[in-house]
Amino acid sequence: MSRIGNNPIEIPEGVQVELSKNLITVKGKLGQLSQTFLDVVIDINENIINVKNLSESKTSRSKHGLYRSLIYNMVFGVSTGYTKELELVGVGYRASNQNQTLDLALGFSHNILLEVAPEVKVETITEKGKNPIIKLTSHDKQLIGFVAAKIRSFRKPEPYKGKGIRFVGEQIRRKAGKSA
């Protein structure tokens, strides 16, 4: 039995949860998210959501905690939102944005232009003497994680000098160079 799946989800003020056949929709001040579900039962009583197993089958037990976590992420996202910050470490690495288009100079012969989904707000912060920072804000945790992973994949941090795109606060395991 899932321990995470047993925890109830509290619905904060200003968030509406609608339940139809196999679809749960969460609306809040930051947006609207929907999720289909299978093999579980969702009960909504006043301001509490409970996720229960439909049966004791292996698939039902495995999806119990999954759907509880997905629903919690939706409720938290539409009420509070998520933020991810990426740091560009390297000489000459720059980032700028024009509305939803991110322009990255990462040491290649050309700049990388990335059109970001409209649900994700992009902001670039450049201060003298500090590494450029890309700040992503959204109500959808899955989408913001996907966009951040895509940006990071353009130049992953390497273990010798530590150059590349990393999350703010991420520790990179450093290796010693050649020993003569």
C-alpha positions as semicolon CSV with decimal commas, in nm:
position;residue;x (nm);y (nm);z (nm)
1;M;0,000;0,000;0,000
2;S;0,130;0,344;-0,091
3;R;0,205;0,574;0,198
4;I;0,209;0,883;-0,021
5;G;-0,124;0,784;-0,178
6;N;-0,290;0,771;0,164
7;N;-0,219;1,136;0,243
8;P;-0,516;1,368;0,181
9;I;-0,479;1,679;-0,036
10;E;-0,614;2,005;0,102
11;I;-0,773;2,241;-0,151
12;P;-0,666;2,602;-0,080
13;E;-0,895;2,904;-0,118
14;G;-0,956;3,014;-0,476
15;V;-0,898;2,669;-0,628
16;Q;-1,184;2,478;-0,791
17;V;-1,165;2,103;-0,850
18;E;-1,403;1,936;-1,096
19;L;-1,432;1,561;-1,132
20;S;-1,589;1,387;-1,429
21;K;-1,567;1,024;-1,536
22;N;-1,190;0,970;-1,568
23;L;-1,079;1,333;-1,574
24;I;-0,993;1,571;-1,293
25;T;-0,970;1,944;-1,369
26;V;-0,813;2,197;-1,133
27;K;-0,868;2,573;-1,183
28;G;-0,694;2,848;-0,992
29;K;-0,568;3,204;-1,018
30;L;-0,262;3,099;-1,221
31;G;-0,432;2,870;-1,473
32;Q;-0,611;2,543;-1,537
33;L;-0,476;2,186;-1,550
34;S;-0,638;1,852;-1,634
35;Q;-0,534;1,491;-1,575
36;T;-0,691;1,161;-1,675
37;F;-0,670;0,873;-1,430
38;L;-0,720;0,496;-1,430
39;D;-0,737;0,221;-1,165
40;V;-0,800;0,462;-0,874
41;V;-1,103;0,631;-0,714
42;I;-1,094;1,001;-0,630
43;D;-1,322;1,139;-0,359
44;I;-1,375;1,512;-0,301
45;N;-1,526;1,606;0,036
46;E;-1,548;1,979;0,116
47;N;-1,183;2,095;0,090
48;I;-1,010;1,755;0,090
49;I;-0,923;1,520;-0,196
50;N;-0,862;1,150;-0,121
51;V;-0,718;0,900;-0,369
52;K;-0,810;0,535;-0,308
53;N;-0,725;0,205;-0,478
54;L;-0,989;0,063;-0,707
55;S;-0,866;-0,289;-0,629
56;E;-0,561;-0,458;-0,481
57;S;-0,412;-0,537;-0,822
58;K;-0,051;-0,450;-0,894
59;T;-0,138;-0,174;-1,144
60;S;-0,388;-0,012;-0,908
61;R;-0,139;-0,014;-0,620
62;S;0,138;0,126;-0,839
63;K;-0,079;0,415;-0,964
64;H;-0,214;0,507;-0,619
65;G;0,079;0,725;-0,515
66;L;0,141;0,845;-0,869
67;Y;-0,202;1,003;-0,917
68;R;-0,199;1,149;-0,565
69;S;0,133;1,323;-0,644
70;L;0,010;1,445;-0,984
71;I;-0,307;1,591;-0,833
72;Y;-0,112;1,756;-0,550
73;N;0,127;1,912;-0,806
74;M;-0,171;2,045;-1,003
75;V;-0,336;2,198;-0,694
76;F;-0,008;2,354;-0,576
77;G;0,074;2,479;-0,927
78;V;-0,252;2,665;-0,993
79;S;-0,247;2,824;-0,645
80;T;0,124;2,902;-0,588
81;G;0,317;2,813;-0,903
82;Y;0,663;2,672;-0,970
83;T;0,995;2,843;-1,041
84;K;1,318;2,698;-1,177
85;E;1,642;2,888;-1,220
86;L;1,924;2,784;-1,452
87;E;2,275;2,928;-1,433
88;L;2,510;2,960;-1,732
89;V;2,869;2,893;-1,624
90;G;3,140;2,961;-1,881
91;V;3,334;3,239;-2,049
92;G;3,116;3,415;-2,306
93;Y;2,797;3,226;-2,220
94;R;2,504;3,464;-2,252
95;A;2,125;3,446;-2,244
96;S;1,860;3,693;-2,351
97;N;1,492;3,670;-2,424
98;Q;1,251;3,842;-2,658
99;N;0,901;3,763;-2,527
100;Q;0,886;3,379;-2,541
101;T;1,200;3,330;-2,754
102;L;1,517;3,246;-2,563
103;D;1,850;3,334;-2,728
104;L;2,147;3,138;-2,592
105;A;2,516;3,195;-2,676
106;L;2,689;2,881;-2,548
107;G;3,022;2,875;-2,730
108;F;2,894;2,722;-3,052
109;S;2,946;2,888;-3,391
110;H;2,583;3,006;-3,378
111;N;2,332;3,117;-3,118
112;I;2,056;2,876;-3,012
113;L;1,702;3,012;-3,042
114;L;1,438;2,828;-2,838
115;E;1,067;2,907;-2,862
116;V;0,927;2,841;-2,513
117;A;0,568;2,728;-2,453
118;P;0,328;3,014;-2,369
119;E;0,243;2,859;-2,029
120;V;0,604;2,911;-1,915
121;K;0,722;3,266;-1,847
122;V;1,090;3,326;-1,930
123;E;1,310;3,589;-1,768
124;T;1,685;3,637;-1,806
125;I;1,893;3,807;-1,537
126;T;2,239;3,939;-1,627
127;E;2,451;4,117;-1,366
128;K;2,809;4,227;-1,408
129;G;3,053;3,989;-1,241
130;K;2,795;3,711;-1,203
131;N;2,683;3,424;-1,422
132;P;2,369;3,482;-1,634
133;I;2,052;3,325;-1,490
134;I;1,745;3,200;-1,676
135;K;1,431;3,210;-1,457
136;L;1,135;2,994;-1,562
137;T;0,792;3,035;-1,397
138;S;0,479;2,828;-1,462
139;H;0,179;2,660;-1,302
140;D;0,255;2,324;-1,471
141;K;0,533;2,131;-1,295
142;Q;0,576;1,875;-1,574
143;L;0,605;2,139;-1,846
144;I;0,850;2,360;-1,656
145;G;1,066;2,055;-1,582
146;F;1,063;1,957;-1,948
147;V;1,161;2,308;-2,064
148;A;1,438;2,332;-1,803
149;A;1,575;1,990;-1,903
150;K;1,567;2,092;-2,271
151;I;1,764;2,412;-2,201
152;R;2,013;2,220;-1,984
153;S;2,062;1,959;-2,260
154;F;2,215;2,221;-2,494
155;R;2,532;2,233;-2,280
156;K;2,540;1,995;-1,983
157;P;2,789;2,079;-1,708
158;E;3,119;1,903;-1,761
159;P;3,313;1,757;-1,466
160;Y;3,659;1,910;-1,529
161;K;3,601;2,286;-1,539
162;G;3,231;2,288;-1,445
163;K;3,130;2,481;-1,757
164;G;2,775;2,442;-1,887
165;I;2,414;2,506;-1,788
166;R;2,320;2,397;-1,436
167;F;2,035;2,449;-1,195
168;V;2,102;2,717;-0,932
169;G;2,240;2,540;-0,626
170;E;2,324;2,218;-0,813
171;Q;2,652;2,056;-0,707
172;I;2,867;1,921;-0,991
173;R;3,108;1,640;-0,908
174;R;3,447;1,765;-1,017
175;K;3,725;1,540;-1,145
176;A;4,097;1,598;-1,124
177;G;4,266;1,665;-1,455
178;K;4,555;1,472;-1,604
179;S;4,835;1,390;-1,362
180;A;5,177;1,413;-1,521
